[in-house]
Amino acid sequence: MTLPSRPPGAGSPSLPEATPANLFPSTPSGQPARLNRRAFLTGALAGPAALAVSPVGRAAEPGLNTDPGYIGPAYFDEAERRALLEVWETASPFRYWGPGRPRQVQAFEEAFARYMGVRFALGVTSGTAALDCAMAALGIGPGDEVIVPAYTWWSDYTCVVQAGALPVFAEMDRSLTLDPEDVARKITPRTRAIIAVHLLGGPCDLDRLLAVARARGVAVVEDCAQCVGGSYRGRKLGSLGDVGIYSFQINKTITAGEGGAVVTNDPRLYERAVRFHDVGLYRPLFEQRTGGAREPMFAGENFRMSEPTGAVLGAQLGKLDRMVADLRGHAAALYAGLHGLPGLRLRHQPDPAGDIGYGAFFEVTDRATRDRCVAELRRRRVPASPPTGSVFLPAEEAVIAKRARHPAWPSFQTPEGRAMRYGADTCPQTAGLLDRFVQVRVGPKFTERVDRYLVECLREVCGTLG
């Protein structure tokens, strides 16, 4: 989720001047094109041409680093090196056996479960794999429907399709997460689950979403990939729904480059997730955790986490609270600077204390104002953009075409699947919010000087919007 920077030593590419026309192209549907995270940073935060200072307003201070960078790698130190060295010295990169005594993944799972306040945690290869495991744990399959946010990452859609179920898109609201009112409207007798995505560092309105789900007997999967370390009403995200999933890809908070986790308090759901992630097997370690097997073997995948991944994540987990505290401090400085400015509204936060501080988010009056605001901020080297890191899925060609891995895939072969129509016009509220919202990223290692500079730029640019 973090906006990447160029690798150390990489040369500055030759870049065109950043203008609203080339920073915010439209798709044929008329919706704003997705802003690729690497393209954003290299196109708007690197190179002198792209950083041309506006004819009016301040120039960026010399030597001031406003690149948010990656979160987890900014905290790499001897802890990660020692953990990896232990794997190397024991020559045991596989989690279950080897010349030594593999223990990194097991230790990470147990520590992660304690941190999140749940009974069970399972390490897997990615957040996408974790979502697939969640669908298998809940027994989601053909004929079922799963409600998915219209704006989220592909994996929340593909896990439903891979299970043979039908994705049903619901609108987001001004929290930039699921709109509970639209979720309630989208529930049918076939709805089996809601994927509540805590997006862009902010938690969903879980009070209302859980109330809707519980009243209808629908499961809730918390997707915490973009909010690892966040909370809701004092409880860690992922611990309130039926199943929680996390991603440890490099753009998230704690990271090993890739990796994911599944958590739950239900031993049966845990067993099904474990079996699915390990070709249907339920090894003694997991039997000991749950007090024995409850489910027969069934066909699964291979999503087992490796010892090097577990080693890095174990070292990173001990730093997660510090990462989140650092992010929150910088985000709070930006929000304080934006408070009270005319012509904009700050992002609605269902639980401000639980937000991890990924950035500051505000809404302006229309897309043209949004484009002008972002362009002016970028000229001052402020890491501003429309909401990034996810996709307005209903407008994607592959979604509109209902294209799966096989033409006869069951997701779209039921009467409801054949009748389902996707497209930008199916979620107009989400499309409108994406047109009007601006995000300004913060870096965990920003200094007070950087915070002051960003606030000055925000007040200078946004103070003219009203």
C-alpha positions as CSV (number, residue, x, y, z in Angstrom):
1,M,0.0,0.0,0.0
2,T,2.9,2.3,0.6
3,L,3.9,4.4,-2.4
4,P,7.2,3.0,-3.5
5,S,10.4,4.9,-4.3
6,R,13.1,4.1,-6.8
7,P,15.7,1.5,-5.8
8,P,18.8,3.0,-4.3
9,G,21.2,4.1,-7.0
10,A,18.6,4.2,-9.7
11,G,18.9,7.1,-12.1
12,S,16.3,9.8,-12.5
13,P,14.2,9.0,-15.6
14,S,13.4,11.7,-18.1
15,L,9.8,12.7,-17.2
16,P,7.2,15.0,-18.7
17,E,5.9,17.9,-16.8
18,A,3.1,16.9,-14.4
19,T,-0.2,18.4,-15.5
20,P,-3.8,17.5,-14.8
21,A,-4.1,16.1,-18.3
22,N,-1.4,13.5,-18.0
23,L,-1.7,12.8,-14.2
24,F,-5.4,12.0,-14.4
25,P,-6.3,10.4,-17.7
26,S,-9.8,9.0,-18.1
27,T,-10.8,5.5,-19.1
28,P,-13.2,5.0,-22.0
29,S,-16.0,4.7,-19.4
30,G,-15.3,8.3,-18.3
31,Q,-14.0,7.2,-14.9
32,P,-10.6,8.3,-13.7
33,A,-7.9,5.8,-14.6
34,R,-6.2,3.9,-11.9
35,L,-3.1,5.6,-10.7
36,N,-0.3,3.0,-10.6
37,R,1.6,3.4,-7.4
38,R,5.0,3.2,-8.9
39,A,4.0,5.4,-11.8
40,F,2.7,8.0,-9.3
41,L,5.9,8.2,-7.4
42,T,8.2,8.1,-10.3
43,G,6.0,10.4,-12.3
44,A,5.2,12.9,-9.7
45,L,7.8,12.6,-7.0
46,A,11.0,12.0,-8.9
47,G,12.9,14.0,-11.4
48,P,13.1,17.8,-11.9
49,A,10.8,18.0,-14.8
50,A,7.9,16.4,-12.9
51,L,8.6,18.6,-9.9
52,A,8.4,21.9,-11.7
53,V,7.4,24.5,-9.1
54,S,4.2,26.3,-9.6
55,P,4.6,29.9,-10.9
56,V,3.0,31.0,-7.7
57,G,3.5,29.6,-4.2
58,R,6.6,28.1,-2.5
59,A,9.3,26.0,-4.0
60,A,10.2,22.8,-2.2
61,E,12.9,23.3,0.4
62,P,16.3,22.0,-0.7
63,G,17.1,18.6,0.7
64,L,13.7,18.0,2.2
65,N,12.7,14.4,1.6
66,T,8.9,14.2,1.2
67,D,8.9,10.6,-0.2
68,P,6.8,8.5,2.2
69,G,8.8,5.4,1.2
70,Y,7.9,1.9,2.5
71,I,6.8,1.4,6.1
72,G,8.2,-1.9,7.2
73,P,11.6,-1.7,5.5
74,A,12.2,1.6,7.2
75,Y,12.5,-0.3,10.5
76,F,14.7,-3.1,9.3
77,D,17.6,-3.6,11.7
78,E,19.6,-6.4,13.4
79,A,16.5,-8.2,14.5
80,E,15.5,-9.2,11.0
81,R,19.1,-10.0,10.1
82,R,19.5,-12.3,13.2
83,A,16.3,-14.1,12.5
84,L,17.2,-14.8,8.9
85,L,20.7,-15.8,9.9
86,E,19.2,-18.4,12.2
87,V,17.3,-19.9,9.3
88,W,20.5,-19.9,7.2
89,E,22.6,-21.5,10.0
90,T,20.1,-24.3,10.6
91,A,19.7,-24.8,6.9
92,S,15.9,-25.3,7.5
93,P,13.9,-23.0,5.3
94,F,10.8,-25.3,5.3
95,R,8.4,-24.8,8.2
96,Y,7.8,-28.4,9.2
97,W,11.2,-30.1,9.0
98,G,14.8,-29.8,8.0
99,P,18.4,-30.4,9.3
100,G,17.7,-28.1,12.2
101,R,14.5,-27.3,14.2
102,P,12.3,-25.0,12.1
103,R,10.4,-22.7,14.5
104,Q,10.0,-19.3,12.8
105,V,6.6,-19.6,11.3
106,Q,5.1,-21.4,14.3
107,A,6.5,-18.7,16.6
108,F,5.2,-15.9,14.4
109,E,1.7,-17.5,14.3
110,E,1.6,-17.8,18.0
111,A,2.8,-14.2,18.6
112,F,0.5,-12.8,15.9
113,A,-2.5,-14.5,17.5
114,R,-1.6,-13.0,20.9
115,Y,-1.1,-9.5,19.4
116,M,-4.5,-9.6,17.6
117,G,-6.3,-11.0,20.6
118,V,-7.6,-14.2,18.9
119,R,-7.3,-17.9,19.5
120,F,-5.8,-19.0,16.2
121,A,-3.5,-17.6,13.5
122,L,-2.2,-19.2,10.3
123,G,0.7,-17.9,8.2
124,V,0.2,-18.1,4.5
125,T,2.0,-16.9,1.3
126,S,0.0,-13.7,0.7
127,G,-3.0,-11.7,1.6
128,T,-4.7,-13.1,-1.6
129,A,-4.0,-16.6,-0.3
130,A,-5.5,-15.6,3.0
131,L,-8.7,-14.5,1.3
132,D,-8.9,-17.8,-0.6
133,C,-8.5,-19.6,2.7
134,A,-11.2,-17.5,4.3
135,M,-13.6,-18.5,1.5
136,A,-12.7,-22.1,2.0
137,A,-13.1,-21.8,5.8
138,L,-16.6,-20.5,5.4
139,G,-17.6,-23.1,2.8
140,I,-18.4,-20.4,0.2
141,G,-19.2,-22.0,-3.2
142,P,-21.4,-22.1,-6.3
143,G,-24.8,-20.5,-5.7
144,D,-23.6,-18.3,-2.9
145,E,-23.2,-14.5,-3.0
146,V,-20.5,-12.4,-1.3
147,I,-20.7,-8.7,-0.9
148,V,-17.5,-6.9,-1.8
149,P,-16.6,-3.1,-1.8
150,A,-16.8,-1.5,-5.2
151,Y,-13.4,0.1,-4.4
152,T,-10.8,-2.4,-3.1
153,W,-8.0,-4.5,-4.4
154,W,-8.6,-7.3,-7.0
155,S,-8.1,-10.1,-4.4
156,D,-11.4,-9.3,-2.7
157,Y,-13.1,-10.0,-6.0
158,T,-11.0,-12.9,-7.2
159,C,-11.3,-14.9,-4.0
160,V,-15.1,-14.9,-4.5
161,V,-14.8,-15.9,-8.2
162,Q,-12.2,-18.6,-7.4
163,A,-14.7,-20.1,-4.9
164,G,-17.3,-20.3,-7.6
165,A,-19.5,-17.8,-5.9
166,L,-21.0,-14.5,-7.2
167,P,-19.4,-11.1,-6.2
168,V,-22.0,-8.4,-5.4
169,F,-20.5,-4.9,-5.2
170,A,-21.6,-2.4,-2.6
171,E,-20.9,1.3,-2.4
172,M,-18.4,2.9,-0.2
173,D,-19.2,6.0,1.9
174,R,-17.2,9.0,3.1
175,S,-15.1,6.7,5.3
176,L,-13.8,5.3,2.0
177,T,-15.0,1.9,3.2
178,L,-18.2,-0.1,2.9
179,D,-21.5,1.8,3.2
180,P,-23.5,-0.2,5.7
181,E,-26.8,1.1,4.3
182,D,-25.9,-0.1,0.8
183,V,-24.7,-3.5,2.2
184,A,-28.1,-4.0,3.8
185,R,-29.8,-3.3,0.5
186,K,-27.6,-5.8,-1.4
187,I,-28.2,-8.7,1.0
188,T,-30.3,-11.5,-0.5
189,P,-31.2,-15.0,0.7
190,R,-28.1,-16.2,-1.2
191,T,-25.7,-13.9,0.7
192,R,-23.2,-15.9,2.7
193,A,-20.5,-13.4,3.6
194,I,-19.5,-9.7,3.6
195,I,-15.9,-8.8,3.0
196,A,-15.4,-5.7,5.2
197,V,-12.2,-4.1,3.9
198,H,-10.4,-1.7,6.3
199,L,-9.1,0.5,3.5
200,L,-6.3,3.1,3.3
201,G,-5.4,2.7,7.0
202,G,-9.0,3.3,8.2
203,P,-11.4,0.9,9.8
204,C,-14.9,0.2,8.5
205,D,-18.0,1.1,10.6
206,L,-18.0,-2.3,12.2
207,D,-20.8,-1.6,14.6
208,R,-23.3,-1.1,11.8
209,L,-21.8,-3.7,9.5
210,L,-21.8,-6.4,12.1
211,A,-25.3,-5.5,13.2
212,V,-26.5,-5.9,9.6
213,A,-24.6,-9.2,9.2
214,R,-25.7,-10.8,12.5
215,A,-29.4,-9.9,11.9
216,R,-29.3,-11.7,8.5
217,G,-27.0,-14.7,9.6
218,V,-24.2,-13.6,7.2
219,A,-20.5,-14.1,8.0
220,V,-18.1,-11.2,8.1
221,V,-14.5,-11.4,6.7
222,E,-12.4,-8.5,7.9
223,D,-9.8,-7.7,5.2
224,C,-7.1,-5.9,7.2
225,A,-4.4,-5.9,4.5
226,Q,-4.3,-2.1,4.3
227,C,-4.7,-1.6,8.1
228,V,-2.5,-4.1,9.9
229,G,-2.1,-2.8,13.5
230,G,-5.4,-0.8,13.4
231,S,-8.2,-1.3,15.9
232,Y,-11.9,-0.7,16.4
233,R,-13.3,0.3,19.8
234,G,-10.1,-0.9,21.4
235,R,-10.0,-4.3,19.7
236,K,-7.5,-5.2,17.0
237,L,-8.9,-5.3,13.5
238,G,-9.5,-8.9,12.3
239,S,-10.7,-10.0,15.7
240,L,-14.3,-8.8,15.5
241,G,-15.6,-10.7,12.5
242,D,-15.8,-14.4,11.8
243,V,-12.4,-14.5,10.0
244,G,-9.7,-11.8,9.6
245,I,-7.0,-11.7,6.9
246,Y,-3.8,-9.7,6.6
247,S,-1.2,-9.0,4.0
248,F,2.6,-8.5,4.5
249,Q,3.5,-7.5,1.0
250,I,6.0,-4.7,0.8
251,N,3.4,-2.0,0.5
252,K,1.8,-2.9,3.8
253,T,3.0,-2.1,7.4
254,I,5.0,-5.0,8.6
255,T,6.5,-6.9,5.6
256,A,8.6,-9.7,4.4
257,G,8.1,-8.7,0.8
258,E,5.2,-11.1,0.6
259,G,3.2,-13.1,3.1
260,G,-0.3,-13.2,4.7
261,A,-2.2,-14.5,7.7
262,V,-5.6,-15.8,8.6
263,V,-7.1,-15.4,12.1
264,T,-10.2,-16.6,13.8
265,N,-11.6,-17.7,17.2
266,D,-13.6,-20.6,15.7
267,P,-11.7,-24.0,15.7
268,R,-13.7,-25.4,12.8
269,L,-13.1,-22.4,10.6
270,Y,-9.4,-22.6,11.5
271,E,-9.2,-26.2,10.6
272,R,-10.8,-25.6,7.2
273,A,-8.4,-22.7,6.5
274,V,-5.4,-24.9,7.5
275,R,-6.5,-27.8,5.4
276,F,-7.1,-25.6,2.4
277,H,-3.7,-23.9,2.7
278,D,-1.9,-27.3,2.9
279,V,-3.4,-29.6,0.2
280,G,-6.1,-30.8,2.6
281,L,-3.7,-31.9,5.4
282,Y,-4.1,-31.2,9.1
283,R,-0.8,-31.8,10.7
284,P,-0.2,-32.5,14.4
285,L,0.8,-29.0,15.3
286,F,-2.7,-27.7,14.3
287,E,-4.5,-30.6,15.9
288,Q,-2.8,-29.7,19.2
289,R,-3.9,-26.1,18.8
290,T,-7.6,-26.9,18.3
291,G,-7.8,-30.1,20.4
292,G,-8.2,-32.5,17.5
293,A,-9.6,-32.7,14.0
294,R,-13.3,-31.9,13.3
295,E,-13.4,-31.9,9.5
296,P,-12.7,-34.6,6.9
297,M,-9.9,-34.0,4.4
298,F,-10.8,-32.1,1.2
299,A,-8.8,-30.8,-1.8
300,G,-6.8,-27.8,-1.0
301,E,-3.9,-25.6,-2.3
302,N,-0.3,-25.0,-1.2
303,F,-0.1,-21.7,0.5
304,R,2.4,-22.6,3.2
305,M,4.6,-19.8,4.6
306,S,8.3,-20.4,4.5
307,E,10.7,-20.0,7.5
308,P,12.6,-16.9,6.0
309,T,9.2,-15.2,5.7
310,G,8.2,-16.1,9.2
311,A,11.6,-15.0,10.5
312,V,11.3,-11.5,9.1
313,L,7.7,-11.1,10.2
314,G,8.5,-12.2,13.7
315,A,11.1,-9.5,13.9
316,Q,8.8,-6.9,12.3
317,L,5.8,-7.7,14.6
318,G,7.7,-6.4,17.6
319,K,8.0,-3.0,15.9
320,L,4.4,-2.7,14.7
321,D,3.1,-0.5,17.5
322,R,6.0,1.9,16.9
323,M,5.3,2.0,13.2
324,V,1.6,2.8,13.8
325,A,2.4,5.4,16.5
326,D,4.9,7.1,14.1
327,L,2.3,7.1,11.2
328,R,-0.4,8.4,13.5
329,G,1.7,11.3,14.7
330,H,2.4,12.6,11.2
331,A,-1.1,12.1,10.0
332,A,-2.5,14.0,13.0
333,A,-0.2,16.9,12.1
334,L,-1.6,17.0,8.6
335,Y,-5.2,16.7,9.8
336,A,-4.7,19.5,12.2
337,G,-3.4,21.7,9.4
338,L,-6.4,20.9,7.2
339,H,-8.9,21.5,9.9
340,G,-11.2,24.4,9.3
341,L,-10.1,25.1,5.7
342,P,-13.1,26.2,3.5
343,G,-14.1,24.1,0.5
344,L,-13.1,20.7,1.8
345,R,-14.4,18.0,4.2
346,L,-12.1,15.6,6.0
347,R,-12.6,11.9,5.6
348,H,-15.2,10.4,8.0
349,Q,-13.5,8.1,10.5
350,P,-15.8,5.5,12.2
351,D,-13.2,5.2,14.9
352,P,-10.4,7.8,14.7
353,A,-8.4,6.2,17.4
354,G,-8.2,3.0,15.4
355,D,-6.9,4.5,12.2
356,I,-3.2,3.6,11.6
357,G,-2.4,7.0,10.1
358,Y,-1.6,6.0,6.5
359,G,-2.3,9.5,5.3
360,A,-4.7,12.4,5.4
361,F,-7.8,12.3,3.2
362,F,-10.1,15.1,2.3
363,E,-13.0,15.7,-0.1
364,V,-13.4,18.7,-2.4
365,T,-16.3,19.9,-4.5
366,D,-15.7,18.2,-7.8
367,R,-13.2,16.3,-10.0
368,A,-11.8,19.5,-11.6
369,T,-11.0,21.0,-8.2
370,R,-9.5,17.7,-7.2
371,D,-7.2,17.6,-10.2
372,R,-6.1,21.2,-9.7
373,C,-5.5,20.7,-6.0
374,V,-3.4,17.5,-6.6
375,A,-1.4,19.1,-9.4
376,E,-0.6,22.1,-7.3
377,L,0.4,20.0,-4.3
378,R,2.6,17.8,-6.4
379,R,4.4,20.8,-7.8
380,R,5.4,21.5,-4.3
381,R,6.6,17.9,-3.8
382,V,3.6,17.0,-1.6
383,P,2.8,13.2,-1.9
384,A,-0.8,13.9,-3.0
385,S,-3.0,11.9,-5.3
386,P,-6.6,10.6,-5.7
387,P,-7.2,7.5,-3.5
388,T,-4.7,4.9,-4.7
389,G,-3.7,1.3,-4.0
390,S,-7.1,-0.2,-5.0
391,V,-9.3,-0.4,-8.1
392,F,-12.9,0.7,-8.9
393,L,-13.7,-2.8,-9.8
394,P,-17.2,-2.6,-11.3
395,A,-15.7,-0.4,-14.1
396,E,-13.0,-2.9,-15.0
397,E,-13.4,-4.6,-18.4
398,A,-12.6,-8.1,-17.1
399,V,-15.3,-7.7,-14.4
400,I,-17.9,-6.3,-16.8
401,A,-17.2,-9.2,-19.1
402,K,-17.5,-11.6,-16.2
403,R,-14.4,-13.4,-17.4
404,A,-13.2,-16.3,-15.2
405,R,-10.6,-18.9,-15.6
406,H,-13.0,-21.0,-17.7
407,P,-16.1,-20.0,-19.8
408,A,-18.3,-22.3,-17.8
409,W,-17.1,-21.2,-14.4
410,P,-20.0,-21.5,-12.0
411,S,-19.9,-17.9,-10.6
412,F,-21.8,-16.5,-13.5
413,Q,-23.8,-19.6,-14.6
414,T,-26.6,-19.3,-12.1
415,P,-29.7,-17.3,-13.1
416,E,-28.5,-14.6,-10.7
417,G,-25.0,-14.7,-12.2
418,R,-26.2,-14.4,-15.7
419,A,-28.5,-11.5,-14.7
420,M,-25.8,-9.7,-12.8
421,R,-24.5,-6.6,-14.5
422,Y,-21.4,-4.7,-13.7
423,G,-20.2,-1.3,-14.8
424,A,-19.2,2.2,-13.5
425,D,-22.9,3.2,-13.4
426,T,-23.7,0.4,-10.9
427,C,-21.9,2.2,-8.1
428,P,-22.3,5.9,-8.8
429,Q,-21.7,6.9,-5.1
430,T,-18.3,5.3,-5.1
431,A,-17.4,6.8,-8.5
432,G,-18.3,10.3,-7.3
433,L,-16.3,9.9,-4.1
434,L,-13.2,8.8,-6.0
435,D,-13.6,11.9,-8.2
436,R,-13.6,14.2,-5.2
437,F,-11.2,12.7,-2.7
438,V,-7.5,13.7,-2.2
439,Q,-5.1,11.6,-0.2
440,V,-1.8,12.9,1.1
441,R,0.5,10.2,2.2
442,V,2.7,10.3,5.3
443,G,6.0,8.5,5.9
444,P,6.8,6.9,9.2
445,K,10.2,8.5,9.2
446,F,9.1,12.0,8.4
447,T,10.5,14.8,10.5
448,E,8.8,17.7,12.2
449,R,10.3,19.9,9.5
450,V,8.7,17.7,6.8
451,D,5.3,17.8,8.6
452,R,5.5,21.6,8.9
453,Y,6.4,22.0,5.2
454,L,3.5,19.7,4.1
455,V,1.0,21.6,6.3
456,E,2.2,25.0,5.0
457,C,1.7,23.7,1.4
458,L,-1.7,22.2,2.2
459,R,-2.9,25.4,3.7
460,E,-1.5,27.4,0.9
461,V,-3.1,25.3,-1.8
462,C,-6.3,24.2,-0.1
463,G,-6.9,27.5,1.5
464,T,-7.9,28.8,-2.0
465,L,-10.4,26.1,-2.8
466,G,-13.3,27.7,-1.0
